[in-house]
């Protein structure tokens, strides 16, 4: 059997032997497609890949097809293992795998019947398991498929990479798939760090996976307005062609039924639809700032603006240090222009790094300075080891600090409410904009989590948590610059307290 040498040949091979015609048309800027994901995995067998896609968006189907293709065409024996987010998810993948074992050329490689957990082939062995601590400590594999990773325990997900083992001519690699459900879950970490981890990320949503809406249903657009899916379907079509009268699903070629998509949109909130169908962002249940939306608040080309004041906002974490550079617009806009994050660093080294960044930055040729530096009032407490407070150390290095000790300003909820009102005012549009290059504060704003009491989220942040330092720094800026009162504000000048 000849191995496909081109994408067109691969698409035809999958269609002929798997009876599966994977959609390969993207309708959203930056989106991939289910077939592009499978093709990338097939033609780049050493690449680590991941797919962020919608619920029922063909992710598990694609993973099973990738695995089957690898075992059909591998020239050396490989060991592969699926870790699924749940037992039910493992069963779903097995149903696809079992079908490929009997109905595709994979059948020629079977050594006995495929097993519910283990399939033996002349090209290797393949296991399908629900993720657990025991199962990530097992034998080594060259292919690791992790399905619905956002439903896995983060520790299990992190430990599973230890199962990968490259052999001569058989590079080890992982294939991850999931809908992004939880802002702080494994998928959120993967999306934020894919480049750093060497993972190629594919992303698609419902419009890349939904089946074609039959003409008798939409009747050339005459039925679209009355369709429960019509509002979003027409809006998506008109984003591509403002004059169209027919919803986008009339042009789609996926496998997810229109009827099932209608059921989803009728039963989900707008927030859940945008997260789990259109893949705009994760679901925001339990986050401190559900108002934050990259599409609204992140500006890719935002830089320092001439003539606007610059302020620093600093959080002294126990092990982390964050500095944000913020400018104010003439109509109350708040621009987060730059960021500095460090871990396990001396305060003096952080101060030097801040000043070096400002020296290297410029606004139309003028070095960036700061009119004030806003910090946590706890920074005035003296260290038992050095006898100096953090604000005294910074002052001595040329970074005088301002902080408020008023009861109102030190109440965390008040600062959070100021940020929420700026993100999404009751009247008018957002006043907060973040430069696209500030990836960590963007992730932090999405990930900052409220705590649960008796299984219910309450409006109070978890303390401590991984992403609290950036939002805390932003809060110190807000309570000093935009509070109702300036009482209790103290300044540590460069020459004195």
DOKE-38476 format. One record per residue (C-alpha): x, y, z; residue number from 1; residue in one letter; chain. Coordinates in Angstrom, 2 decimals. Layout:
BEGIN
(rec (X Y Z) NUM a A)
...
This chain:
BEGIN
(rec (0.00 0.00 0.00) 1 x A)
(rec (1.42 3.36 -1.05) 2 x A)
(rec (1.78 6.02 1.59) 3 x A)
(rec (0.09 9.33 0.61) 4 x A)
(rec (2.65 11.94 -0.41) 5 x A)
(rec (0.44 15.02 -0.51) 6 x A)
(rec (-2.46 16.51 1.44) 7 x A)
(rec (-4.81 15.85 -1.45) 8 x A)
(rec (-3.73 12.21 -1.57) 9 x A)
(rec (-4.12 11.88 2.20) 10 x A)
(rec (-7.59 13.43 2.11) 11 x A)
(rec (-8.57 10.96 -0.60) 12 x A)
(rec (-7.04 8.01 1.28) 13 x A)
(rec (-8.99 8.83 4.46) 14 x A)
(rec (-12.16 9.28 2.45) 15 x A)
(rec (-11.75 6.01 0.55) 16 x A)
(rec (-10.59 3.74 3.38) 17 x A)
(rec (-12.08 5.39 6.48) 18 x A)
(rec (-15.25 6.63 4.74) 19 x A)
(rec (-14.47 9.89 6.44) 20 x A)
(rec (-14.35 13.22 4.64) 21 x A)
(rec (-12.79 15.59 7.13) 22 x A)
(rec (-13.69 19.29 6.72) 23 x A)
(rec (-10.87 21.49 5.47) 24 x A)
(rec (-12.28 25.00 5.16) 25 x A)
(rec (-11.65 27.70 7.76) 26 x A)
(rec (-14.12 30.55 8.26) 27 x A)
(rec (-12.39 32.37 11.10) 28 x A)
(rec (-9.06 34.23 10.90) 29 x A)
(rec (-6.37 32.23 12.68) 30 x A)
(rec (-8.40 29.01 12.72) 31 x A)
(rec (-7.21 25.67 11.41) 32 x A)
(rec (-9.40 22.73 10.36) 33 x A)
(rec (-9.83 19.11 11.46) 34 x A)
(rec (-8.14 17.82 8.30) 35 x A)
(rec (-5.23 20.28 8.61) 36 x A)
(rec (-4.60 18.90 12.10) 37 x A)
(rec (-4.59 15.29 10.88) 38 x A)
(rec (-2.39 16.15 7.91) 39 x A)
(rec (0.12 18.02 10.09) 40 x A)
(rec (0.39 14.99 12.38) 41 x A)
(rec (0.75 12.59 9.45) 42 x A)
(rec (3.41 14.49 7.53) 43 x A)
(rec (5.39 15.59 10.60) 44 x A)
(rec (5.72 12.44 12.75) 45 x A)
(rec (8.21 14.05 15.15) 46 x A)
(rec (6.08 17.14 15.90) 47 x A)
(rec (4.24 17.70 19.16) 48 x A)
(rec (0.73 18.87 18.25) 49 x A)
(rec (-2.42 20.03 20.01) 50 x A)
(rec (-5.96 20.88 18.97) 51 x A)
(rec (-8.18 23.39 20.76) 52 x A)
(rec (-11.65 22.84 19.33) 53 x A)
(rec (-15.34 22.98 20.09) 54 x A)
(rec (-17.50 20.44 21.89) 55 x A)
(rec (-18.37 17.62 19.46) 56 x A)
(rec (-15.89 19.25 17.09) 57 x A)
(rec (-14.28 16.00 15.79) 58 x A)
(rec (-11.25 16.15 18.13) 59 x A)
(rec (-11.51 12.55 19.35) 60 x A)
(rec (-12.33 11.33 15.86) 61 x A)
(rec (-9.22 13.08 14.49) 62 x A)
(rec (-7.00 11.62 17.23) 63 x A)
(rec (-8.19 8.10 16.48) 64 x A)
(rec (-7.61 8.60 12.74) 65 x A)
(rec (-4.09 9.92 13.36) 66 x A)
(rec (-3.29 6.86 15.48) 67 x A)
(rec (-4.69 4.46 12.88) 68 x A)
(rec (-2.70 6.11 10.08) 69 x A)
(rec (0.50 5.91 12.12) 70 x A)
(rec (0.06 2.19 12.75) 71 x A)
(rec (-0.83 1.53 9.11) 72 x A)
(rec (2.26 3.26 7.70) 73 x A)
(rec (4.95 3.07 10.38) 74 x A)
(rec (8.10 1.30 9.23) 75 x A)
(rec (9.12 0.29 12.76) 76 x A)
(rec (7.17 -0.94 15.76) 77 x A)
(rec (5.85 1.83 17.97) 78 x A)
(rec (4.19 1.85 21.36) 79 x A)
(rec (1.25 4.20 21.71) 80 x A)
(rec (-1.05 5.13 24.55) 81 x A)
(rec (-4.19 7.21 24.85) 82 x A)
(rec (-4.88 8.97 28.15) 83 x A)
(rec (-8.47 10.20 28.20) 84 x A)
(rec (-9.94 12.80 30.51) 85 x A)
(rec (-12.56 10.31 31.70) 86 x A)
(rec (-13.61 6.68 31.33) 87 x A)
(rec (-16.48 7.76 29.06) 88 x A)
(rec (-14.06 9.68 26.83) 89 x A)
(rec (-11.83 6.59 26.59) 90 x A)
(rec (-14.86 4.56 25.49) 91 x A)
(rec (-15.67 7.12 22.80) 92 x A)
(rec (-12.19 6.89 21.36) 93 x A)
(rec (-12.24 3.10 21.50) 94 x A)
(rec (-15.43 3.01 19.45) 95 x A)
(rec (-13.68 4.90 16.65) 96 x A)
(rec (-10.53 2.78 17.00) 97 x A)
(rec (-12.52 -0.47 16.85) 98 x A)
(rec (-14.19 0.70 13.64) 99 x A)
(rec (-10.81 1.48 12.04) 100 x A)
(rec (-9.51 -1.94 13.12) 101 x A)
(rec (-12.20 -3.76 11.14) 102 x A)
(rec (-12.97 -1.38 8.25) 103 x A)
(rec (-9.62 0.11 7.18) 104 x A)
(rec (-6.19 -1.24 6.16) 105 x A)
(rec (-5.37 -1.30 9.88) 106 x A)
(rec (-7.09 -4.71 9.88) 107 x A)
(rec (-4.12 -6.13 7.93) 108 x A)
(rec (-1.84 -5.39 10.90) 109 x A)
(rec (-3.93 -6.88 13.73) 110 x A)
(rec (-2.57 -9.70 15.86) 111 x A)
(rec (-5.82 -11.04 17.23) 112 x A)
(rec (-8.94 -9.11 18.17) 113 x A)
(rec (-8.61 -5.49 19.33) 114 x A)
(rec (-8.98 -5.24 23.09) 115 x A)
(rec (-10.95 -2.68 25.07) 116 x A)
(rec (-7.70 -1.40 26.57) 117 x A)
(rec (-4.92 -3.00 24.49) 118 x A)
(rec (-4.59 -3.75 20.78) 119 x A)
(rec (-1.62 -5.76 19.50) 120 x A)
(rec (-0.45 -5.19 15.93) 121 x A)
(rec (2.54 -6.26 13.89) 122 x A)
(rec (3.45 -2.55 13.88) 123 x A)
(rec (3.31 -2.18 17.66) 124 x A)
(rec (0.89 -1.93 20.56) 125 x A)
(rec (-1.82 0.62 21.30) 126 x A)
(rec (-3.54 1.26 24.65) 127 x A)
(rec (-6.62 3.35 25.45) 128 x A)
(rec (-6.87 4.28 29.13) 129 x A)
(rec (-8.55 6.81 31.40) 130 x A)
(rec (-5.87 9.04 32.90) 131 x A)
(rec (-4.74 8.23 36.45) 132 x A)
(rec (-1.56 8.49 38.51) 133 x A)
(rec (-0.96 4.75 38.08) 134 x A)
(rec (-1.31 4.87 34.31) 135 x A)
(rec (1.10 7.77 33.79) 136 x A)
(rec (3.82 5.85 35.65) 137 x A)
(rec (3.71 2.85 33.31) 138 x A)
(rec (5.85 1.74 30.38) 139 x A)
(rec (7.50 4.07 27.90) 140 x A)
(rec (5.79 4.99 24.62) 141 x A)
(rec (6.66 6.75 21.38) 142 x A)
(rec (3.13 8.08 20.83) 143 x A)
(rec (1.14 9.73 23.60) 144 x A)
(rec (-2.41 10.85 22.79) 145 x A)
(rec (-4.06 12.91 25.52) 146 x A)
(rec (-7.77 13.44 24.87) 147 x A)
(rec (-9.83 16.16 26.62) 148 x A)
(rec (-6.86 17.28 28.67) 149 x A)
(rec (-8.86 20.01 30.39) 150 x A)
(rec (-10.74 17.29 32.25) 151 x A)
(rec (-7.50 15.77 33.60) 152 x A)
(rec (-5.94 16.40 36.96) 153 x A)
(rec (-3.13 18.92 36.19) 154 x A)
(rec (-0.61 16.80 38.13) 155 x A)
(rec (-1.50 13.71 36.09) 156 x A)
(rec (-1.28 15.67 32.86) 157 x A)
(rec (2.11 17.09 33.81) 158 x A)
(rec (3.48 13.71 34.90) 159 x A)
(rec (2.36 11.93 31.72) 160 x A)
(rec (5.09 13.49 29.59) 161 x A)
(rec (7.53 11.26 31.47) 162 x A)
(rec (6.17 8.28 29.55) 163 x A)
(rec (7.63 9.51 26.26) 164 x A)
(rec (10.78 7.74 25.08) 165 x A)
(rec (12.44 8.20 21.69) 166 x A)
(rec (13.96 5.12 20.04) 167 x A)
(rec (16.23 5.00 16.96) 168 x A)
(rec (14.14 6.10 14.00) 169 x A)
(rec (11.07 6.46 16.21) 170 x A)
(rec (10.78 9.97 17.64) 171 x A)
(rec (8.52 10.32 20.66) 172 x A)
(rec (5.74 12.87 20.45) 173 x A)
(rec (2.45 13.90 22.04) 174 x A)
(rec (-0.92 14.72 20.47) 175 x A)
(rec (-3.21 16.73 22.76) 176 x A)
(rec (-6.87 17.59 22.14) 177 x A)
(rec (-9.46 19.43 24.19) 178 x A)
(rec (-12.15 22.03 24.39) 179 x A)
(rec (-10.89 24.85 26.63) 180 x A)
(rec (-13.31 24.59 29.55) 181 x A)
(rec (-11.43 26.00 32.54) 182 x A)
(rec (-9.48 29.24 32.54) 183 x A)
(rec (-6.84 27.80 34.88) 184 x A)
(rec (-6.86 24.21 33.63) 185 x A)
(rec (-4.27 22.26 31.62) 186 x A)
(rec (-5.61 23.58 28.30) 187 x A)
(rec (-5.20 27.16 29.45) 188 x A)
(rec (-1.58 26.43 30.33) 189 x A)
(rec (-1.02 24.75 26.98) 190 x A)
(rec (-2.53 27.64 25.00) 191 x A)
(rec (-0.42 30.16 26.92) 192 x A)
(rec (2.83 28.19 26.66) 193 x A)
(rec (2.53 26.22 23.39) 194 x A)
(rec (5.43 28.01 21.71) 195 x A)
(rec (7.67 27.65 24.75) 196 x A)
(rec (6.84 23.94 25.01) 197 x A)
(rec (7.50 23.34 21.31) 198 x A)
(rec (3.87 22.43 20.58) 199 x A)
(rec (2.13 23.34 17.31) 200 x A)
(rec (-1.40 24.44 18.23) 201 x A)
(rec (-4.34 23.97 15.87) 202 x A)
(rec (-7.60 25.72 16.70) 203 x A)
(rec (-11.04 25.48 15.18) 204 x A)
(rec (-14.65 26.04 16.21) 205 x A)
(rec (-18.15 25.07 15.27) 206 x A)
(rec (-18.05 26.71 11.82) 207 x A)
(rec (-15.12 24.49 10.82) 208 x A)
(rec (-16.85 21.32 12.08) 209 x A)
(rec (-20.61 21.76 11.55) 210 x A)
(rec (-22.37 19.85 8.76) 211 x A)
(rec (-23.89 21.61 5.78) 212 x A)
(rec (-27.32 23.04 6.51) 213 x A)
(rec (-29.64 21.45 3.91) 214 x A)
(rec (-31.32 23.80 1.46) 215 x A)
(rec (-34.79 22.63 2.50) 216 x A)
(rec (-34.01 23.86 6.03) 217 x A)
(rec (-32.71 27.33 5.19) 218 x A)
(rec (-34.68 27.82 1.90) 219 x A)
(rec (-32.10 30.25 0.49) 220 x A)
(rec (-32.19 32.26 3.69) 221 x A)
(rec (-35.95 32.60 4.03) 222 x A)
(rec (-35.95 30.42 7.14) 223 x A)
(rec (-32.72 31.70 8.71) 224 x A)
(rec (-34.25 34.50 10.78) 225 x A)
(rec (-36.64 32.05 12.48) 226 x A)
(rec (-33.96 29.38 13.10) 227 x A)
(rec (-32.65 29.20 16.71) 228 x A)
(rec (-29.15 29.16 15.24) 229 x A)
(rec (-29.99 31.95 12.83) 230 x A)
(rec (-28.69 34.94 14.80) 231 x A)
(rec (-25.12 33.63 15.19) 232 x A)
(rec (-25.15 31.79 11.86) 233 x A)
(rec (-26.20 34.91 9.91) 234 x A)
(rec (-23.82 37.13 11.90) 235 x A)
(rec (-20.92 34.83 11.04) 236 x A)
(rec (-21.89 34.76 7.34) 237 x A)
(rec (-22.20 38.56 7.24) 238 x A)
(rec (-18.79 38.99 8.80) 239 x A)
(rec (-17.50 37.46 5.57) 240 x A)
(rec (-20.10 38.95 3.18) 241 x A)
(rec (-22.23 41.80 4.56) 242 x A)
(rec (-24.86 41.34 1.83) 243 x A)
(rec (-25.60 37.63 2.28) 244 x A)
(rec (-29.08 36.50 3.32) 245 x A)
(rec (-28.14 32.90 4.10) 246 x A)
(rec (-26.46 31.67 7.30) 247 x A)
(rec (-22.92 30.35 7.17) 248 x A)
(rec (-23.90 26.74 7.87) 249 x A)
(rec (-25.22 26.56 4.30) 250 x A)
(rec (-21.56 26.67 3.20) 251 x A)
(rec (-20.04 24.36 5.81) 252 x A)
(rec (-18.92 20.78 5.10) 253 x A)
(rec (-18.31 19.29 8.55) 254 x A)
(rec (-19.83 16.32 10.37) 255 x A)
(rec (-21.49 17.86 13.46) 256 x A)
(rec (-25.22 18.04 12.82) 257 x A)
(rec (-27.07 21.35 12.62) 258 x A)
(rec (-29.80 19.88 14.85) 259 x A)
(rec (-27.28 19.18 17.62) 260 x A)
(rec (-25.83 22.69 17.28) 261 x A)
(rec (-29.36 24.09 17.70) 262 x A)
(rec (-29.79 22.03 20.87) 263 x A)
(rec (-26.54 23.48 22.24) 264 x A)
(rec (-27.41 27.11 21.55) 265 x A)
(rec (-30.89 26.69 23.02) 266 x A)
(rec (-29.54 25.29 26.28) 267 x A)
(rec (-26.26 27.19 26.73) 268 x A)
(rec (-25.61 30.73 27.88) 269 x A)
(rec (-23.99 33.16 25.45) 270 x A)
(rec (-20.77 32.84 27.45) 271 x A)
(rec (-20.77 29.06 27.18) 272 x A)
(rec (-21.56 29.19 23.45) 273 x A)
(rec (-18.64 31.56 22.80) 274 x A)
(rec (-16.32 29.34 24.85) 275 x A)
(rec (-17.37 25.82 23.92) 276 x A)
(rec (-18.74 26.30 20.39) 277 x A)
(rec (-16.89 29.24 18.87) 278 x A)
(rec (-13.70 28.76 20.97) 279 x A)
(rec (-13.28 32.47 21.59) 280 x A)
(rec (-12.03 31.89 25.14) 281 x A)
(rec (-12.52 29.48 28.07) 282 x A)
(rec (-15.67 29.39 30.13) 283 x A)
(rec (-15.35 31.99 32.84) 284 x A)
(rec (-17.22 30.42 35.73) 285 x A)
(rec (-15.46 31.30 38.94) 286 x A)
(rec (-13.08 33.87 37.46) 287 x A)
(rec (-12.64 37.22 39.16) 288 x A)
(rec (-12.84 39.15 35.90) 289 x A)
(rec (-15.40 37.46 33.61) 290 x A)
(rec (-15.73 40.85 31.89) 291 x A)
(rec (-12.23 40.48 30.43) 292 x A)
(rec (-12.32 39.59 26.72) 293 x A)
(rec (-9.21 39.46 24.54) 294 x A)
(rec (-11.25 40.54 21.53) 295 x A)
(rec (-12.17 43.77 23.34) 296 x A)
(rec (-9.33 44.50 25.72) 297 x A)
(rec (-6.17 43.37 23.87) 298 x A)
(rec (-4.66 45.59 21.17) 299 x A)
(rec (-1.85 43.81 19.27) 300 x A)
(rec (-0.05 46.99 18.17) 301 x A)
(rec (-0.36 49.02 21.38) 302 x A)
(rec (2.84 50.90 22.29) 303 x A)
(rec (3.82 53.83 24.53) 304 x A)
(rec (1.94 56.96 23.46) 305 x A)
(rec (3.68 60.34 23.36) 306 x A)
(rec (2.30 62.97 25.73) 307 x A)
(rec (0.53 60.59 28.10) 308 x A)
(rec (1.73 60.06 31.68) 309 x A)
(rec (3.36 56.72 32.55) 310 x A)
(rec (2.87 54.94 35.87) 311 x A)
(rec (4.35 51.79 37.35) 312 x A)
(rec (2.29 49.30 39.36) 313 x A)
(rec (4.24 46.75 41.40) 314 x A)
(rec (3.33 43.64 43.37) 315 x A)
(rec (5.89 42.15 45.75) 316 x A)
(rec (5.06 38.44 45.81) 317 x A)
(rec (6.76 36.06 48.20) 318 x A)
(rec (8.57 34.45 45.27) 319 x A)
(rec (7.26 36.47 42.33) 320 x A)
(rec (7.67 40.12 41.41) 321 x A)
(rec (5.52 41.96 38.86) 322 x A)
(rec (5.78 45.44 37.41) 323 x A)
(rec (3.25 46.88 34.96) 324 x A)
(rec (3.74 50.08 32.97) 325 x A)
(rec (0.43 51.90 32.56) 326 x A)
(rec (-0.51 55.05 30.66) 327 x A)
(rec (-3.66 57.13 31.04) 328 x A)
(rec (-5.57 58.55 28.10) 329 x A)
(rec (-7.17 61.97 28.07) 330 x A)
(rec (-10.67 60.43 28.22) 331 x A)
(rec (-9.92 58.04 31.06) 332 x A)
(rec (-8.48 55.19 28.98) 333 x A)
(rec (-6.14 52.85 30.85) 334 x A)
(rec (-3.37 51.36 28.70) 335 x A)
(rec (-1.18 48.54 30.06) 336 x A)
(rec (1.79 48.93 27.76) 337 x A)
(rec (4.55 46.70 29.17) 338 x A)
(rec (5.21 44.14 31.89) 339 x A)
(rec (8.09 42.65 33.85) 340 x A)
(rec (7.76 39.38 35.79) 341 x A)
(rec (10.48 37.57 37.73) 342 x A)
(rec (10.78 34.70 40.16) 343 x A)
(rec (13.21 34.09 43.01) 344 x A)
(rec (15.04 37.35 42.29) 345 x A)
(rec (16.46 39.90 44.74) 346 x A)
(rec (14.47 43.12 44.99) 347 x A)
(rec (17.52 45.17 44.05) 348 x A)
(rec (17.97 43.10 40.87) 349 x A)
(rec (14.32 43.64 39.99) 350 x A)
(rec (14.71 47.39 40.47) 351 x A)
(rec (17.75 47.45 38.19) 352 x A)
(rec (15.83 45.45 35.57) 353 x A)
(rec (12.95 47.95 35.67) 354 x A)
(rec (15.25 50.92 35.16) 355 x A)
(rec (17.10 49.11 32.35) 356 x A)
(rec (13.82 48.36 30.57) 357 x A)
(rec (12.84 52.03 30.79) 358 x A)
(rec (16.24 53.06 29.48) 359 x A)
(rec (15.86 50.78 26.47) 360 x A)
(rec (12.25 51.76 25.83) 361 x A)
(rec (11.42 55.05 24.23) 362 x A)
(rec (8.38 57.01 23.12) 363 x A)
(rec (9.23 58.79 19.89) 364 x A)
(rec (12.87 58.81 20.92) 365 x A)
(rec (12.28 59.98 24.49) 366 x A)
(rec (13.18 57.41 27.21) 367 x A)
(rec (10.19 56.17 29.20) 368 x A)
(rec (10.02 57.38 32.78) 369 x A)
(rec (7.31 57.05 35.42) 370 x A)
(rec (5.43 59.78 37.22) 371 x A)
(rec (4.60 57.48 40.13) 372 x A)
(rec (5.00 53.88 41.28) 373 x A)
(rec (1.99 52.31 43.04) 374 x A)
(rec (2.57 49.40 45.40) 375 x A)
(rec (1.00 47.24 48.09) 376 x A)
(rec (1.02 49.09 51.44) 377 x A)
(rec (2.44 45.88 52.94) 378 x A)
(rec (5.67 46.89 51.20) 379 x A)
(rec (6.32 49.36 54.04) 380 x A)
(rec (6.81 46.50 56.53) 381 x A)
(rec (10.45 46.02 57.47) 382 x A)
(rec (12.23 42.74 56.78) 383 x A)
(rec (13.37 40.79 59.84) 384 x A)
(rec (16.57 39.90 57.98) 385 x A)
(rec (17.63 43.25 56.47) 386 x A)
(rec (15.83 45.76 58.66) 387 x A)
(rec (14.62 47.60 55.55) 388 x A)
(rec (11.20 47.61 53.92) 389 x A)
(rec (10.65 46.93 50.22) 390 x A)
(rec (9.64 50.55 49.57) 391 x A)
(rec (12.80 51.78 51.30) 392 x A)
(rec (14.96 49.53 49.11) 393 x A)
(rec (13.22 50.76 45.95) 394 x A)
(rec (13.46 54.38 47.08) 395 x A)
(rec (17.20 53.98 47.59) 396 x A)
(rec (17.52 52.71 44.02) 397 x A)
(rec (15.64 55.63 42.51) 398 x A)
(rec (12.11 54.20 42.45) 399 x A)
(rec (9.98 56.14 44.97) 400 x A)
(rec (6.71 54.44 45.81) 401 x A)
(rec (3.14 55.54 46.50) 402 x A)
(rec (0.59 53.51 48.42) 403 x A)
(rec (-2.71 54.02 50.18) 404 x A)
(rec (-3.36 52.86 53.73) 405 x A)
(rec (-7.00 53.96 53.83) 406 x A)
(rec (-9.49 51.31 54.88) 407 x A)
(rec (-11.36 51.67 51.58) 408 x A)
(rec (-8.23 51.23 49.42) 409 x A)
(rec (-6.93 48.21 51.30) 410 x A)
(rec (-10.25 46.36 50.94) 411 x A)
(rec (-9.54 44.00 48.01) 412 x A)
(rec (-13.14 43.96 46.79) 413 x A)
(rec (-13.14 47.72 46.20) 414 x A)
(rec (-10.13 47.57 43.90) 415 x A)
(rec (-11.62 44.62 42.01) 416 x A)
(rec (-14.86 46.54 41.49) 417 x A)
(rec (-12.90 49.49 40.05) 418 x A)
(rec (-11.23 47.20 37.52) 419 x A)
(rec (-14.53 45.51 36.61) 420 x A)
(rec (-16.19 48.88 36.03) 421 x A)
(rec (-13.32 49.96 33.78) 422 x A)
(rec (-13.42 46.68 31.84) 423 x A)
(rec (-17.18 46.84 31.27) 424 x A)
(rec (-18.82 50.12 32.35) 425 x A)
(rec (-22.58 50.22 32.90) 426 x A)
(rec (-22.64 52.94 30.22) 427 x A)
(rec (-20.20 53.37 27.38) 428 x A)
(rec (-17.36 51.16 26.20) 429 x A)
(rec (-14.35 49.63 27.93) 430 x A)
(rec (-11.62 51.89 29.24) 431 x A)
(rec (-8.98 49.13 29.67) 432 x A)
(rec (-6.62 48.11 26.87) 433 x A)
(rec (-3.60 45.81 27.10) 434 x A)
(rec (-0.74 45.49 24.61) 435 x A)
(rec (-0.72 42.12 22.87) 436 x A)
(rec (2.92 41.64 23.88) 437 x A)
(rec (1.92 41.58 27.59) 438 x A)
(rec (1.08 37.89 27.49) 439 x A)
(rec (1.37 37.20 31.21) 440 x A)
(rec (-1.02 39.88 32.46) 441 x A)
(rec (-3.47 38.85 29.71) 442 x A)
(rec (-3.34 35.24 30.89) 443 x A)
(rec (-3.59 36.38 34.52) 444 x A)
(rec (-6.71 38.46 33.86) 445 x A)
(rec (-8.35 35.40 32.28) 446 x A)
(rec (-7.16 32.98 34.94) 447 x A)
(rec (-7.53 34.86 38.25) 448 x A)
(rec (-9.92 32.65 40.21) 449 x A)
(rec (-12.48 33.12 42.97) 450 x A)
(rec (-12.64 30.57 45.76) 451 x A)
(rec (-15.36 28.03 46.46) 452 x A)
(rec (-17.29 27.55 49.67) 453 x A)
(rec (-19.30 24.32 49.90) 454 x A)
(rec (-18.84 23.82 46.17) 455 x A)
(rec (-20.14 27.30 45.23) 456 x A)
(rec (-17.98 30.15 43.95) 457 x A)
(rec (-18.07 33.28 46.10) 458 x A)
(rec (-16.87 36.72 45.06) 459 x A)
(rec (-13.51 36.51 46.81) 460 x A)
(rec (-10.19 35.57 45.13) 461 x A)
(rec (-8.27 32.46 46.09) 462 x A)
(rec (-5.16 33.40 48.06) 463 x A)
(rec (-2.52 32.53 47.12) 464 x A)
(rec (-2.83 31.41 43.51) 465 x A)
(rec (-0.52 31.30 40.51) 466 x A)
(rec (-1.96 34.30 38.70) 467 x A)
(rec (-2.74 36.75 41.51) 468 x A)
(rec (0.36 38.98 41.24) 469 x A)
(rec (-0.46 40.76 37.96) 470 x A)
(rec (-4.08 41.57 38.86) 471 x A)
(rec (-2.92 42.70 42.31) 472 x A)
(rec (-0.45 45.14 40.74) 473 x A)
(rec (-3.23 46.47 38.51) 474 x A)
(rec (-5.45 46.88 41.59) 475 x A)
(rec (-2.81 49.00 43.37) 476 x A)
(rec (-2.80 51.32 40.37) 477 x A)
(rec (-6.60 51.58 40.39) 478 x A)
(rec (-7.05 52.31 44.10) 479 x A)
(rec (-4.39 55.02 43.98) 480 x A)
(rec (-5.37 56.69 40.71) 481 x A)
(rec (-9.12 56.09 40.48) 482 x A)
(rec (-10.44 55.79 44.03) 483 x A)
(rec (-13.12 58.13 45.35) 484 x A)
(rec (-10.73 59.56 47.91) 485 x A)
(rec (-7.00 60.14 48.20) 486 x A)
(rec (-7.00 59.89 51.99) 487 x A)
(rec (-4.36 57.65 53.44) 488 x A)
(rec (-2.08 57.98 50.41) 489 x A)
(rec (1.59 57.97 51.36) 490 x A)
(rec (4.53 58.74 49.10) 491 x A)
(rec (8.10 57.57 49.57) 492 x A)
(rec (10.06 60.15 47.64) 493 x A)
(rec (13.58 59.65 46.38) 494 x A)
(rec (14.87 61.84 49.18) 495 x A)
(rec (12.64 60.97 52.05) 496 x A)
(rec (9.46 59.33 53.35) 497 x A)
